[in-house]
Amino acid sequence: MSNTVLRVTDLHVSFAQREKDFNAVRGVSFEVKKGETLGIVGESGSGKSVTARSIMRLLPSPPSYMKQGMIEFQGENLALKTEKEMESIRGKEISMIFQDPMTSLNPTIKVGKQIAESLVKHRGLSKDVAKKEAIELLTLVGIKNSEKRYSQYPHEFSGGMRQRVMIAIALACRPSLLIADEPTTALDVTIQAQILDLMKSMQQRFDTSIILITHDLGVVAGMCDRVVVMKDGEVVETGTTIDIFKNPKHPYTKKLLNALPRLDEKKKPKRLPHIKAGVDTTIPLVQVDSLRQHFDSGKGELTKAVDDISFHIRPGETLGLVGESGSGKSTTGRAILRLDEPTAGDILYRGMAINRFSPKEMKTMRRHMQMIFQDPYSSLNPRFKVLDIIGQALDIHKLSKSKAERRKRVEELLKMVGLEPEHATRYPHEFSGGQRQRIGIARALAVEPDFIVCDEPLSALDVSIQTQIVELLEDLQHRLGLTYLFIAHDLSMVKHISDRVAVMYAGKIVELAESEELYNNPLHPYTKSLLSAIPIPDPRVEANKQRHIPEESTTVDRYNLQNAQLVEVSEGHWVAQ
């Protein structure tokens, strides 16, 4: 008996379109052996997910169809199976973990029942035995109080917990092959590290083969035995993980590896921004004093999203603000711009307390302070052409005298962010994610602000596009003397773009230091756990790494932050104590 679990040979998948067919996958071949992890890497549109769904026969047909090729699973050709035969293979022999755990769990069915369902269907267990085993599986994937959790609904779980439930469902029937399609993209780095460790231990326990689809080469370095690199529907390179990272042959693989900012590499020296004449760079441009942002979450409960934080940003500086989902980073950015009304504290811009401004004064103030949003698609009006999306800011602040002048300014802004003047007449859906983010940046620059809050501007983009956007932001800062608050959860990127970095946890700043100092000498336990969870794109580094992973805790105050104060432990290095 061969130990090859899956063999894909010369797979071609097309989607029928009105004019001509779109060939999404072209001649893809690879195999997966028993107990090994194969990584399929590539950017959006490379054909990774289409390949995975073809194996499971989950693509809608029509419009998709398999033109040619063979998918052999344990010696049998899956292409020849009927839908009924596939139903007994899916979940039992081959399982899949999807990218977004919220949309792949049924919101109307209790979590435990969703696990027990597959045990009853595929393994023929009685309801009582299935329930008992489902509770054991929840414990196995690291969910505490599993008996109580069994009867809860998906919305009562955090993102990391929901992904654990998906893994429990996927492994319930001990499948021979597990396909994980970007299983950690929607998760924080510390949760990602926990989920990947969990997948590894489950694999060792059940001797499962895994296909891991991802665009994160750091994850591949720590998880995979072999790698397949895909681009435009084709395999451009394949080999062992060590070989691919040490000696990449294809220019695209080299480009992917070089695009990644590495946490363990030194920062490049930064070009100094051109600060406007007469601006005193020793006086902060933005100063935040004892900022609090509380939300009433109903039932008389108060959520302290931002809980008494203070910091400043000097002219021409980039302050990075990092932390997990729910730590209060984006709320801080929104409160500074008064998109949310702060509960308490002062926000000073050039010494003026803007939290006391009237709406009319605030409108004038918006010229000086702008924001680049996280999702470039939902922050652009789909019914407006780019000319009007950017032009609207010029209209509100009466910055153009005529239509011709307005159009000329919009075209200048598009050129400034690396787009073409003719793009002005198109709609947002006609652009890629990276281009849409450039439009968002052009809109923020239209009113010539001095200060920009960049709220996770990279998280929706591919690695090589992220690098381009970071280079664009650095170039604009150098040319226009901009000051940034750069909010992100990708610490590798933050290190390289920021002068100083503040780490947030549960509404508090736990550490603040010059970026190189913070990475070389983290002092707070939370900063240490955050840094150790970040995968480094080098299999040798990942193999020897010690992680400080805290439990996914239900208590917010794991680090006793309630009465902690920021204390300066060395020059410019502040830690919550």
Backbone hydrogen bonds, N-H to C=O, Kabsch-Sander energy under -0.5 kcal/mol:
donor,donor_aa,acceptor,acceptor_aa,energy
5,V,3,N,-0.6
5,V,32,V,-2.3
6,L,32,V,-1.7
7,R,72,E,-2.8
8,V,30,F,-3.3
9,T,7,R,-0.5
9,T,70,M,-2.9
11,L,28,V,-2.6
12,H,68,Q,-2.4
13,V,25,V,-1.9
14,S,65,Y,-2.6
15,F,22,F,-2.6
16,A,63,P,-3.0
22,F,15,F,-2.8
23,N,21,D,-0.6
24,A,13,V,-1.3
24,A,22,F,-1.1
25,V,13,V,-2.0
26,R,233,G,-3.6
27,G,25,V,-0.5
28,V,11,L,-2.1
30,F,8,V,-1.9
32,V,6,L,-2.7
34,K,3,N,-2.9
36,E,33,K,-1.8
38,L,36,E,-0.5
38,L,210,I,-2.9
39,G,37,T,-0.5
39,G,226,R,-3.0
40,I,212,L,-2.7
41,V,39,G,-0.6
41,V,228,V,-2.8
42,G,214,T,-0.9
46,S,43,E,-1.8
51,T,47,G,-2.0
52,A,48,K,-2.1
53,R,49,S,-2.7
54,S,50,V,-1.8
55,I,51,T,-1.6
56,M,52,A,-1.5
57,R,53,R,-0.6
58,L,53,R,-3.1
59,L,53,R,-0.5
64,S,60,P,-2.2
65,Y,14,S,-2.5
67,K,12,H,-1.9
67,K,65,Y,-0.8
68,Q,12,H,-0.9
70,M,9,T,-2.3
72,E,7,R,-3.1
72,E,70,M,-0.5
73,F,71,I,-0.6
73,F,76,E,-3.0
74,Q,5,V,-2.8
74,Q,72,E,-0.5
76,E,73,F,-1.8
78,L,71,I,-3.0
78,L,76,E,-0.7
80,L,77,N,-1.1
81,K,78,L,-1.3
86,M,82,T,-2.2
87,E,83,E,-1.9
88,S,84,K,-1.1
89,I,85,E,-0.9
89,I,86,M,-0.5
90,R,86,M,-3.1
91,G,94,I,-3.4
93,E,89,I,-2.8
94,I,89,I,-2.1
95,S,177,L,-2.5
97,I,179,I,-2.8
98,F,96,M,-0.5
104,S,100,D,-1.2
105,L,101,P,-0.7
109,I,106,N,-1.3
111,V,152,Q,-3.2
112,G,150,Y,-2.2
114,Q,110,K,-1.5
115,I,111,V,-1.2
116,A,112,G,-2.7
117,E,113,K,-2.2
118,S,114,Q,-0.6
118,S,115,I,-0.6
119,L,115,I,-1.0
120,V,116,A,-2.3
121,K,117,E,-2.4
122,H,118,S,-2.8
123,R,118,S,-0.6
123,R,119,L,-1.2
124,G,120,V,-0.7
125,L,119,L,-1.5
130,A,126,S,-2.8
131,K,127,K,-2.2
132,K,128,D,-2.2
133,E,129,V,-2.6
134,A,130,A,-2.6
135,I,131,K,-2.3
136,E,132,K,-1.9
137,L,133,E,-2.6
138,L,134,A,-2.2
139,T,135,I,-1.8
140,L,136,E,-2.4
141,V,137,L,-2.1
142,G,139,T,-1.7
143,I,138,L,-2.5
144,K,142,G,-0.7
148,K,145,N,-0.6
149,R,145,N,-2.7
150,Y,146,S,-1.8
151,S,147,E,-0.5
151,S,148,K,-1.1
152,Q,149,R,-2.1
156,E,153,Y,-2.2
157,F,154,P,-2.0
162,R,158,S,-2.6
163,Q,159,G,-2.0
164,R,160,G,-1.6
165,V,161,M,-2.0
166,M,162,R,-2.2
167,I,163,Q,-1.8
168,A,164,R,-2.4
169,I,165,V,-2.6
170,A,166,M,-2.7
171,L,167,I,-2.3
172,A,168,A,-0.8
172,A,169,I,-0.6
174,R,171,L,-2.1
176,S,93,E,-1.4
177,L,93,E,-2.0
178,L,209,S,-2.9
179,I,95,S,-3.2
180,A,178,L,-0.6
180,A,211,I,-3.1
181,D,97,I,-2.8
181,D,179,I,-0.7
182,E,180,A,-1.0
182,E,213,I,-2.6
185,T,182,E,-1.1
186,A,99,Q,-0.5
187,L,184,T,-1.8
192,Q,188,D,-3.3
193,A,189,V,-2.4
194,Q,190,T,-1.6
195,I,191,I,-2.7
196,L,192,Q,-2.6
197,D,193,A,-2.2
198,L,194,Q,-2.3
199,M,195,I,-2.4
200,K,196,L,-2.2
201,S,197,D,-2.4
202,M,198,L,-2.4
203,Q,199,M,-2.2
204,Q,200,K,-2.2
205,R,201,S,-1.9
206,F,202,M,-2.5
207,D,203,Q,-1.8
208,T,203,Q,-0.9
209,S,176,S,-2.6
210,I,36,E,-2.5
211,I,178,L,-2.7
212,L,38,L,-2.9
212,L,210,I,-0.6
213,I,180,A,-3.1
213,I,211,I,-0.7
214,T,40,I,-2.1
214,T,212,L,-0.6
217,L,215,H,-0.8
220,V,216,D,-1.6
221,A,217,L,-2.2
222,G,218,G,-1.3
223,M,219,V,-1.5
224,C,220,V,-2.4
225,D,37,T,-2.7
226,R,37,T,-1.6
227,V,239,G,-3.0
228,V,39,G,-3.3
229,V,237,E,-3.3
230,M,41,V,-3.5
230,M,228,V,-0.5
231,K,234,E,-2.6
233,G,46,S,-1.7
234,E,231,K,-2.0
236,V,229,V,-2.7
236,V,234,E,-0.6
237,E,229,V,-1.2
239,G,227,V,-1.9
241,T,225,D,-2.3
244,I,240,T,-2.7
245,F,241,T,-2.2
246,K,242,I,-2.3
247,N,243,D,-3.4
254,K,250,H,-2.2
255,K,251,P,-2.5
256,L,252,Y,-2.6
257,L,253,T,-2.4
258,N,254,K,-2.6
259,A,255,K,-1.7
260,L,256,L,-0.6
260,L,257,L,-0.5
265,E,262,R,-1.4
274,H,478,H,-1.9
275,I,273,P,-1.2
279,V,276,K,-1.6
280,D,278,G,-0.5
281,T,279,V,-0.8
283,I,280,D,-1.0
285,L,313,I,-2.2
286,V,313,I,-2.0
287,Q,348,L,-2.8
288,V,311,F,-3.4
289,D,287,Q,-0.5
289,D,346,D,-2.9
290,S,288,V,-0.5
291,L,309,I,-2.8
292,R,344,A,-2.5
293,Q,306,V,-2.6
295,F,303,T,-2.6
297,S,295,F,-0.8
297,S,301,E,-2.1
301,E,298,G,-2.5
303,T,295,F,-3.4
303,T,301,E,-0.5
304,K,302,L,-0.6
305,A,293,Q,-1.1
305,A,303,T,-1.4
306,V,293,Q,-1.7
307,D,507,G,-3.0
308,D,291,L,-0.8
308,D,306,V,-0.6
309,I,291,L,-1.6
311,F,288,V,-1.8
313,I,286,V,-2.7
317,E,314,R,-2.0
319,L,317,E,-0.5
319,L,484,Y,-2.4
320,G,318,T,-0.6
320,G,500,R,-3.1
321,L,486,F,-2.8
322,V,320,G,-0.5
322,V,502,A,-2.6
323,G,488,A,-0.6
327,S,324,E,-1.9
332,T,328,G,-1.9
333,G,329,K,-2.0
334,R,330,S,-2.6
335,A,331,T,-2.5
336,I,332,T,-2.2
337,L,333,G,-1.4
338,R,335,A,-1.0
339,L,334,R,-3.0
340,D,334,R,-1.0
343,T,292,R,-2.0
344,A,292,R,-1.6
346,D,289,D,-2.4
348,L,287,Q,-3.4
348,L,346,D,-0.5
349,Y,352,M,-2.6
350,R,285,L,-2.7
350,R,348,L,-0.5
352,M,349,Y,-2.1
354,I,347,I,-1.9
354,I,352,M,-1.5
355,N,347,I,-0.7
356,R,353,A,-1.8
357,F,354,I,-1.4
362,M,358,S,-2.7
363,K,359,P,-1.8
364,T,360,K,-1.5
365,M,361,E,-2.0
366,R,362,M,-1.6
367,R,364,T,-1.3
368,H,365,M,-2.1
369,M,365,M,-0.9
370,Q,451,F,-2.4
372,I,453,V,-2.7
373,F,371,M,-0.5
379,S,375,D,-1.4
380,L,377,Y,-1.1
384,F,381,N,-1.6
386,V,426,R,-2.6
387,L,424,A,-2.4
388,D,385,K,-1.0
389,I,385,K,-2.2
390,I,386,V,-2.5
391,G,387,L,-1.7
392,Q,388,D,-2.1
393,A,390,I,-0.7
394,L,390,I,-0.9
395,D,391,G,-2.3
396,I,392,Q,-2.6
397,H,393,A,-1.6
398,K,395,D,-1.5
399,L,394,L,-3.0
406,R,402,S,-2.4
407,R,403,K,-2.6
408,K,404,A,-2.3
409,R,405,E,-2.3
410,V,406,R,-2.2
411,E,407,R,-2.5
412,E,408,K,-2.1
413,L,409,R,-2.4
414,L,410,V,-2.4
415,K,411,E,-2.2
416,M,412,E,-2.2
417,V,413,L,-1.5
418,G,415,K,-1.6
419,L,414,L,-3.2
423,H,420,E,-1.6
424,A,421,P,-1.8
425,T,422,E,-1.3
426,R,423,H,-1.8
430,E,427,Y,-2.0
431,F,428,P,-1.9
436,R,432,S,-2.4
437,Q,433,G,-2.0
438,R,434,G,-1.5
439,I,435,Q,-1.9
440,G,436,R,-2.1
441,I,437,Q,-1.9
442,A,438,R,-2.5
443,R,439,I,-2.5
444,A,440,G,-1.8
445,L,441,I,-2.0
446,A,442,A,-1.0
446,A,443,R,-0.5
448,E,445,L,-2.2
450,D,368,H,-1.7
451,F,368,H,-2.3
452,I,483,T,-2.7
453,V,370,Q,-2.8
454,C,452,I,-0.7
454,C,485,L,-2.8
455,D,372,I,-2.7
455,D,453,V,-0.8
456,E,454,C,-1.0
456,E,487,I,-2.2
459,S,456,E,-0.7
461,L,458,L,-2.4
466,Q,462,D,-2.8
467,T,463,V,-2.0
468,Q,464,S,-1.5
469,I,465,I,-2.4
470,V,466,Q,-2.6
471,E,467,T,-2.4
472,L,468,Q,-2.2
473,L,469,I,-2.7
474,E,470,V,-2.5
475,D,471,E,-2.4
476,L,472,L,-2.7
477,Q,473,L,-2.1
478,H,474,E,-2.2
479,R,475,D,-2.5
480,L,476,L,-3.0
481,G,477,Q,-1.5
483,T,450,D,-2.4
484,Y,317,E,-2.1
485,L,452,I,-2.1
486,F,319,L,-2.6
486,F,484,Y,-0.6
487,I,454,C,-2.9
487,I,485,L,-0.8
488,A,321,L,-2.2
491,L,489,H,-1.2
494,V,490,D,-1.9
495,K,491,L,-2.3
496,H,492,S,-1.2
497,I,493,M,-1.4
498,S,494,V,-2.3
499,D,318,T,-2.7
500,R,318,T,-1.5
501,V,513,A,-3.1
502,A,320,G,-3.4
503,V,511,E,-3.2
504,M,322,V,-3.5
504,M,502,A,-0.5
505,Y,508,K,-2.7
507,G,327,S,-2.3
508,K,505,Y,-1.9
510,V,503,V,-2.7
510,V,508,K,-0.6
511,E,503,V,-1.1
512,L,574,W,-2.6
513,A,501,V,-2.0
515,S,499,D,-2.2
518,L,514,E,-2.4
519,Y,515,S,-1.8
520,N,516,E,-2.2
521,N,517,E,-2.4
528,K,524,H,-2.2
529,S,525,P,-2.2
530,L,526,Y,-2.4
531,L,527,T,-2.6
532,S,528,K,-2.4
533,A,529,S,-1.2
534,I,530,L,-0.5
534,I,531,L,-0.9
538,D,536,I,-3.1
542,E,538,D,-2.4
543,A,539,P,-2.1
544,N,540,R,-1.0
544,N,541,V,-0.6
545,K,542,E,-1.2
547,R,545,K,-0.6
549,I,547,R,-0.7
553,S,551,E,-1.1
558,R,556,V,-1.3
560,N,557,D,-1.4
564,A,561,L,-1.3
567,V,575,V,-2.8
569,V,567,V,-0.8
569,V,573,H,-2.4
570,S,573,H,-1.2
573,H,570,S,-2.6
574,W,512,L,-3.4
574,W,572,G,-0.7
575,V,567,V,-2.5
576,A,510,V,-2.8
577,Q,565,Q,-2.7
